Amino acid sequence: EVHLVESGGGLVQPGGSLRLSCAASGFPFSSVAMTWVRQAPGKDVEFVSYIPRFGRPIYADSVKGRFTASRDNAKNTLFLQLDSLKTEDTAMYYCKYLETRGQGTQVTVSS
């Protein structure tokens, strides 16, 4: 059974940073691509980053240059470094494998 657990969210001031983690189990993590998505209250789910099995991640224009995705295949863990955070980054962040996502971790950017 696919199991994804996100963590690392919190309340941060504009310009601040957070590092999100996603612990994965139940599937061959090192052999698959993963995705980060987010959903703000009252809005649709928004693509954030696509992390391929090999090669460089792809980012949404809204986060390019500020967010950095990475993975540790030895630990079955996905990461998302969030820097230069803006109020519009406030959302629930989810890691995703195919159509499965975890429970999410809340990121709130506010002064």
HURAWO-V673840 format. One record per run of one state. SS is the DSSP state (~ for helix, > for strand, _ for the rest). FROM is the first residue (numbers start at 1). LEN is the number of residues. If there is no record, write none. Layout:
# HURAWO-V673840
SS_FROM_LEN / SS_FROM_LEN
This chain:
# HURAWO-V673840
__1_2 / >_3_5 / __8_2 / >_10_3 / __13_5 / >_18_8 / __26_3 / ~_29_3 / __32_2 / >_34_6 / __40_5 / >_45_7 / __52_6 / >_58_2 / __60_7 / >_67_6 / ~_73_3 / __76_1 / >_77_6 / __83_4 / ~_87_3 / __90_1 / >_91_7 / __98_2 / >_100_2 / __102_3 / >_105_5 / __110_2
